[in-house]
């Protein structure tokens, strides 16, 4: 009887230990994670149980306010600078632990027709929207490979799928994100690291808040659903791709554009 009780105790201890390990908090890093779609992603991952670090490039006052209101750690660095990315990731790891989930969300636009686009406009957008995806991924990949687990999710765009006049720099960068995703997914699949992209269409953010009514009517006319998407709709896709339930999805691009474009 004593042996039976001891065996039960050991089994119970093992089950509890196993359960504790399975629900250990994952660490997520979201670039550009304090505003717009990035903020919604940071909050959604936090609510799912992750410890979340969000990067930002400017406006420390707004970032600190976001942090205090949502319990998300914020870190300031330029994601277009590879050295800054390395230093920043080290800070996150020291404070929160090894990174399990990377969301490459940071991005900018600098619109101009190609014949009027400056070299600076091209370079700035490519560095922030595409180069940063490589810089950030490179910083976390070894840790994910050692752990045998990782989720890399990059925010592309409908414009990276179909192109858009006036933003060839942005369209090229976002198309590059999709190619990066497909290639890297093949390199990391055996290490239980999934790599996926999300390509939003027109999403209701502060960037569209001042859009003239006539222009907005034209935008909505292109969307079969007849409305803009919401940041929460995008964040729910990212949260799913970051979860264990999405372990068999890799190399994919999830379109969220209300039927505006089918890839």
JONOR-V881072 format. One record per backbone hydrogen bond with DSSP energy under -1.0 kcal/mol. CO is the residue of the C=O (numbers start at 0). NH is the residue of the N-H. E is the energy in kcal/mol with one decimal. If there is no record, write none. Layout:
BEGIN
co=CO nh=NH e=E
co=CO nh=NH e=E
END
This chain:
BEGIN
co=0 nh=4 e=-2.5
co=1 nh=5 e=-2.4
co=2 nh=6 e=-2.4
co=3 nh=7 e=-2.5
co=4 nh=8 e=-2.2
co=5 nh=9 e=-2.4
co=6 nh=10 e=-2.5
co=7 nh=11 e=-2.8
co=8 nh=12 e=-2.5
co=9 nh=13 e=-2.3
co=10 nh=14 e=-2.8
co=11 nh=15 e=-2.6
co=12 nh=16 e=-2.4
co=13 nh=17 e=-3.0
co=14 nh=18 e=-2.7
co=15 nh=19 e=-2.5
co=16 nh=20 e=-2.3
co=17 nh=21 e=-2.1
co=18 nh=22 e=-1.4
co=20 nh=23 e=-1.0
co=25 nh=50 e=-2.8
co=26 nh=99 e=-2.3
co=26 nh=100 e=-2.3
co=27 nh=52 e=-2.7
co=28 nh=102 e=-3.1
co=29 nh=54 e=-2.4
co=34 nh=38 e=-1.1
co=35 nh=39 e=-1.8
co=36 nh=40 e=-2.2
co=37 nh=41 e=-2.6
co=38 nh=42 e=-2.5
co=39 nh=43 e=-2.4
co=40 nh=44 e=-2.6
co=41 nh=45 e=-2.1
co=42 nh=46 e=-2.7
co=43 nh=47 e=-1.2
co=44 nh=49 e=-2.3
co=45 nh=48 e=-1.5
co=50 nh=27 e=-3.0
co=51 nh=72 e=-1.9
co=52 nh=29 e=-2.9
co=53 nh=74 e=-2.4
co=54 nh=32 e=-1.3
co=55 nh=76 e=-1.6
co=58 nh=62 e=-1.9
co=59 nh=63 e=-2.8
co=60 nh=64 e=-1.9
co=61 nh=65 e=-2.3
co=62 nh=66 e=-2.4
co=63 nh=67 e=-2.5
co=64 nh=68 e=-2.1
co=65 nh=69 e=-1.7
co=66 nh=70 e=-2.0
co=72 nh=53 e=-3.0
co=74 nh=55 e=-1.7
co=77 nh=80 e=-1.9
co=80 nh=84 e=-2.1
co=81 nh=85 e=-2.0
co=82 nh=86 e=-2.3
co=83 nh=87 e=-2.7
co=84 nh=88 e=-2.7
co=85 nh=89 e=-1.8
co=86 nh=90 e=-1.8
co=87 nh=91 e=-2.2
co=88 nh=92 e=-2.7
co=89 nh=93 e=-2.4
co=90 nh=94 e=-1.8
co=91 nh=95 e=-3.5
co=92 nh=96 e=-1.3
co=99 nh=150 e=-2.1
co=100 nh=28 e=-2.7
co=101 nh=152 e=-2.9
co=102 nh=30 e=-2.4
co=102 nh=104 e=-1.3
co=103 nh=154 e=-2.9
co=112 nh=115 e=-2.1
co=112 nh=116 e=-1.1
co=117 nh=121 e=-2.1
co=118 nh=122 e=-3.0
co=119 nh=123 e=-2.8
co=120 nh=124 e=-1.5
co=121 nh=125 e=-2.4
co=122 nh=126 e=-2.6
co=123 nh=127 e=-2.1
co=124 nh=128 e=-2.8
co=125 nh=129 e=-1.9
co=125 nh=130 e=-2.7
co=126 nh=131 e=-1.5
co=129 nh=133 e=-1.2
co=130 nh=134 e=-2.6
co=131 nh=135 e=-3.0
co=132 nh=136 e=-1.9
co=133 nh=137 e=-2.7
co=134 nh=138 e=-1.2
co=135 nh=139 e=-1.1
co=136 nh=140 e=-1.7
co=139 nh=143 e=-1.9
co=140 nh=144 e=-2.5
co=141 nh=145 e=-2.3
co=142 nh=146 e=-1.8
co=143 nh=147 e=-1.9
co=143 nh=148 e=-1.7
co=149 nh=193 e=-2.2
co=150 nh=101 e=-3.0
co=151 nh=195 e=-2.6
co=152 nh=103 e=-2.3
co=153 nh=197 e=-2.3
co=156 nh=159 e=-1.2
co=157 nh=161 e=-2.5
co=163 nh=166 e=-1.6
co=165 nh=111 e=-2.7
co=166 nh=170 e=-3.0
co=167 nh=171 e=-2.3
co=168 nh=172 e=-2.2
co=169 nh=173 e=-2.7
co=170 nh=174 e=-2.1
co=171 nh=175 e=-2.1
co=172 nh=176 e=-1.7
co=173 nh=177 e=-1.2
co=174 nh=178 e=-1.9
co=175 nh=179 e=-2.7
co=176 nh=180 e=-2.2
co=177 nh=181 e=-2.1
co=178 nh=182 e=-2.2
co=179 nh=183 e=-2.7
co=180 nh=184 e=-2.0
co=182 nh=186 e=-1.0
co=183 nh=187 e=-1.7
co=184 nh=188 e=-1.2
co=187 nh=190 e=-1.7
co=187 nh=192 e=-1.5
co=188 nh=191 e=-1.8
co=191 nh=149 e=-1.5
co=193 nh=151 e=-2.6
co=194 nh=250 e=-3.4
co=195 nh=153 e=-2.2
co=196 nh=253 e=-2.7
co=197 nh=155 e=-3.0
co=198 nh=255 e=-2.2
co=199 nh=157 e=-2.3
co=201 nh=228 e=-2.7
co=202 nh=204 e=-1.1
co=204 nh=207 e=-1.5
co=207 nh=210 e=-1.7
co=211 nh=215 e=-2.6
co=212 nh=216 e=-2.3
co=213 nh=217 e=-1.7
co=214 nh=218 e=-2.1
co=215 nh=219 e=-2.8
co=216 nh=220 e=-1.7
co=218 nh=221 e=-1.3
co=219 nh=222 e=-1.2
co=222 nh=225 e=-1.6
co=228 nh=203 e=-3.2
co=229 nh=233 e=-1.4
co=230 nh=234 e=-2.5
co=231 nh=235 e=-2.0
co=232 nh=236 e=-1.1
co=233 nh=237 e=-2.0
co=234 nh=238 e=-2.6
co=235 nh=239 e=-2.0
co=236 nh=240 e=-2.5
co=237 nh=241 e=-1.8
co=239 nh=242 e=-1.5
co=242 nh=245 e=-1.1
co=243 nh=246 e=-1.6
co=245 nh=248 e=-1.9
co=251 nh=196 e=-2.8
co=253 nh=198 e=-3.0
co=255 nh=200 e=-2.5
co=256 nh=259 e=-1.3
co=257 nh=224 e=-1.6
END
